[in-house]
């Protein structure tokens, strides 16, 4: 039987910056990650977020994220239990028109 000595490989999307209209408290963000392994089988990917939005998800790579900065971590696990991870920084800000509207 072969021994799996290598961690799976995972790649996250580049950091994301998004501006939302005034009064919109969140934005749907798609943050794909892809994972490969040198052994048979497809490694699983689990997503977690911390910061303005917090969650843990086994399957979803898109979410409503709150205005602010969140760090999305994608962690892959292969059939031997070996892991790798990567992160995407997501910054969601309100547009300037919102600042003008709220301060009048």
Backbone bond lengths (Angstrom), bond angles and torsions (degrees), N, CA, C in turn:
res aa  C-N    CA-C-N  psi(-1)  N-CA   C-N-CA  omega(-1)  CA-C   N-CA-C  phi
1 X - - - 1.441 - - 1.528 109.03 -
2 X 1.324 116.69 137.29 1.462 121.95 -179.76 1.526 110.75 -75.34
3 X 1.319 115.63 145.80 1.465 121.47 177.32 1.527 108.11 -102.85
4 X 1.319 116.55 130.75 1.466 122.11 179.63 1.527 108.19 -88.94
5 X 1.354 115.72 102.92 1.458 121.03 179.37 1.522 113.30 -99.69
6 X 1.334 117.56 -1.85 1.458 121.13 -174.31 1.524 111.57 -111.77
7 X 1.332 115.23 138.68 1.458 119.81 173.98 1.521 109.78 -72.34
8 X 1.321 117.62 152.56 1.461 119.70 173.21 1.533 108.90 -67.17
9 X 1.307 116.57 164.50 1.463 122.31 178.62 1.517 108.63 -108.23
10 X 1.343 117.01 135.98 1.461 120.92 178.25 1.524 108.98 -132.48
11 X 1.320 115.58 142.68 1.458 122.22 179.27 1.515 108.88 -129.12
12 X 1.336 116.80 126.93 1.469 122.42 178.03 1.519 110.26 -99.32
13 X 1.324 115.22 161.29 1.447 121.45 174.59 1.525 109.71 -69.85
14 X 1.317 117.09 161.68 1.470 121.89 176.23 1.521 109.66 -64.47
15 X 1.337 115.95 163.13 1.462 120.45 176.97 1.530 109.99 -57.03
16 X 1.330 116.35 150.82 1.465 122.57 -174.32 1.522 108.96 -121.27
17 X 1.344 115.98 133.72 1.462 122.25 172.74 1.517 107.58 -124.95
18 X 1.331 116.83 130.78 1.465 121.55 -177.81 1.516 109.24 -140.75
19 X 1.326 116.61 138.09 1.460 122.23 174.53 1.519 108.02 -108.14
20 X 1.335 117.23 133.43 1.463 122.11 179.91 1.526 109.87 -112.08
21 X 1.317 116.34 158.48 1.455 122.12 178.36 1.524 110.96 -70.12
22 X 1.304 116.04 159.96 1.453 123.10 179.29 1.527 111.21 -54.69
23 X 1.326 116.99 133.14 1.454 121.92 176.49 1.516 114.94 85.42
24 X 1.326 118.08 -4.28 1.466 121.17 178.18 1.525 107.19 -89.14
25 X 1.346 118.68 112.89 1.466 120.53 -172.95 1.527 114.73 -81.91
26 X 1.354 116.48 -11.59 1.461 118.23 -177.49 1.520 109.14 -154.80
27 X 1.315 115.59 171.46 1.454 122.19 -179.17 1.518 107.76 -145.85
28 X 1.337 117.13 139.52 1.466 120.43 177.79 1.523 108.47 -78.23
29 X 1.325 115.60 123.45 1.456 121.60 -178.49 1.524 109.30 -120.00
30 X 1.324 115.37 133.75 1.462 122.91 176.50 1.524 106.78 -103.11
31 X 1.322 117.67 120.45 1.467 121.62 -177.03 1.523 109.03 -129.02
32 X 1.342 116.12 77.65 1.462 119.50 -176.10 1.529 112.86 -69.26
33 X 1.293 114.77 144.88 1.463 122.16 171.31 1.526 106.50 -130.47
34 X 1.308 116.65 148.84 1.463 119.78 176.41 1.522 108.62 -125.57
35 X 1.323 114.89 142.35 1.465 120.36 -177.40 1.524 110.01 -129.80
36 X 1.320 115.40 142.56 1.463 121.69 176.05 1.528 108.40 -135.85
37 X 1.313 114.86 162.03 1.456 120.66 178.69 1.516 108.16 -146.80
38 X 1.322 116.91 153.39 1.462 120.22 -179.92 1.527 112.74 -83.51
39 X 1.325 117.82 -3.57 1.463 122.06 176.46 1.526 109.58 -107.32
40 X 1.331 117.93 158.57 1.462 120.60 -179.96 1.537 112.16 -59.08
41 X 1.315 115.46 150.76 1.459 121.23 179.37 1.520 110.91 104.64
42 X 1.294 114.98 156.46 1.458 121.08 179.50 1.521 108.92 -99.15
43 X 1.337 118.28 122.25 1.466 119.22 179.04 1.533 110.95 -66.94
44 X 1.320 116.90 144.51 1.463 120.91 178.44 1.524 109.36 -81.17
45 X 1.345 115.88 156.90 1.461 121.29 176.52 1.520 108.37 -126.96
46 X 1.332 116.34 130.92 1.465 122.64 175.16 1.520 107.29 -117.57
47 X 1.341 115.81 134.06 1.458 122.20 179.87 1.521 109.85 -107.17
48 X 1.334 116.76 135.83 1.456 121.65 172.36 1.524 107.94 -132.49
49 X 1.337 116.16 153.35 1.462 120.97 177.60 1.515 109.23 -132.52
50 X 1.312 114.63 147.18 1.459 121.21 173.19 1.522 107.40 -140.69
51 X 1.320 115.08 151.59 1.462 120.26 -178.21 1.515 109.74 118.30
52 X 1.336 117.78 -133.11 1.467 122.16 -179.18 1.528 111.51 -62.25
53 X 1.321 116.25 -29.98 1.476 122.75 176.85 1.515 107.62 -126.17
54 X 1.343 116.16 138.72 1.465 120.06 176.58 1.518 109.63 -128.90
55 X 1.335 115.81 133.50 1.461 120.53 176.35 1.523 109.52 -165.38
56 X 1.323 115.35 165.42 1.461 123.83 168.90 1.513 106.79 -133.29
57 X 1.334 116.33 131.78 1.459 120.53 -178.35 1.519 110.00 -142.59
58 X 1.310 116.01 134.65 1.464 120.51 178.48 1.524 112.16 -82.08
59 X 1.333 117.42 -23.57 1.458 118.00 -170.17 1.515 115.54 -129.05
60 X 1.314 119.77 -22.02 1.453 121.07 -169.49 1.513 111.93 -94.10
61 X 1.343 117.21 126.32 1.456 120.81 176.70 1.531 110.62 -110.23
62 X 1.327 116.49 24.86 1.457 120.88 170.61 1.516 107.84 -145.82
63 X 1.310 116.19 147.53 1.460 121.50 -175.64 1.516 109.91 -158.18
64 X 1.336 115.23 160.13 1.456 120.91 165.13 1.518 106.04 -76.95
65 X 1.328 117.22 119.98 1.454 121.15 177.29 1.519 108.84 -110.00
66 X 1.321 116.35 139.66 1.453 122.11 -179.10 1.522 111.37 -71.32
67 X 1.339 115.56 156.80 1.460 120.55 172.85 1.527 107.59 -58.56
68 X 1.317 116.18 134.72 1.456 122.38 -176.68 1.522 109.45 129.21
69 X 1.302 116.34 -163.87 1.464 121.51 -178.46 1.522 109.77 -112.46
70 X 1.326 115.16 130.33 1.468 122.19 176.89 1.522 108.81 -127.19
71 X 1.310 116.07 146.79 1.460 121.67 174.15 1.521 107.00 -109.63
72 X 1.336 115.95 119.37 1.462 121.98 178.46 1.526 107.67 -98.10
73 X 1.322 116.26 123.16 1.461 121.24 176.62 1.520 108.26 -108.31
74 X 1.325 116.02 128.57 1.464 122.22 174.38 1.523 106.77 -108.84
75 X 1.329 115.73 124.42 1.473 121.23 -178.76 1.520 108.13 -121.08
76 X 1.313 116.01 128.07 1.460 120.71 178.73 1.526 110.02 -108.18
77 X 1.314 114.98 145.17 1.462 122.26 178.15 1.516 108.46 -130.13
78 X 1.324 116.82 129.00 1.467 119.25 178.72 1.528 110.81 -92.42
79 X 1.314 116.26 -179.23 1.462 122.03 -176.47 1.519 114.09 -62.62
80 X 1.328 117.65 -20.11 1.464 121.73 178.59 1.521 112.61 -94.14
81 X 1.339 116.34 1.28 1.458 120.20 179.87 1.521 114.21 85.43
82 X 1.335 117.35 6.02 1.465 120.93 177.48 1.525 108.75 -78.40
83 X 1.343 117.77 147.32 1.467 120.92 -173.15 1.531 112.17 -130.93
84 X 1.316 114.28 159.62 1.464 124.54 169.85 1.518 106.91 -148.93
85 X 1.343 117.16 158.50 1.461 119.58 178.48 1.523 110.60 -146.83
86 X 1.332 114.22 163.47 1.463 122.06 174.87 1.524 107.42 -148.54
87 X 1.343 116.68 165.61 1.460 120.10 -176.96 1.526 111.32 -131.49
88 X 1.342 114.28 151.17 1.457 122.94 172.95 1.520 107.62 -127.22
89 X 1.316 117.20 129.50 1.455 122.97 176.66 1.524 107.88 -91.38
90 X 1.337 117.05 124.56 1.461 121.99 -179.92 1.525 108.76 -116.99
91 X 1.342 116.28 120.25 1.466 122.13 179.09 1.522 108.79 -115.57
92 X 1.331 116.40 119.39 1.464 121.75 178.34 1.527 107.26 -117.84
93 X 1.328 116.19 123.48 1.456 121.70 -178.03 1.524 109.99 -124.15
94 X 1.334 115.36 155.48 1.461 120.59 174.16 1.519 108.35 -84.30
95 X 1.339 116.18 144.61 1.458 121.35 -179.72 1.518 112.40 -65.65
96 X 1.320 116.86 160.30 1.467 122.56 -179.51 1.519 111.94 -59.69
97 X 1.338 118.51 -33.77 1.463 120.39 -179.41 1.515 110.95 -60.27
98 X 1.323 117.99 -28.94 1.457 121.88 178.76 1.530 110.05 -68.71
99 X 1.316 117.34 -42.24 1.456 120.87 179.06 1.534 110.25 -61.14
100 X 1.325 116.99 -41.56 1.459 120.79 179.57 1.520 110.67 -66.44
101 X 1.310 116.85 -41.99 1.465 121.98 -178.05 1.528 111.14 -65.58
102 X 1.319 116.83 -44.44 1.463 121.20 -175.52 1.520 112.94 -72.57
103 X 1.330 118.42 -23.15 1.458 121.19 -176.42 1.527 113.57 -100.73
104 X 1.306 118.71 9.46 1.472 120.91 178.52 1.508 110.79 -85.09
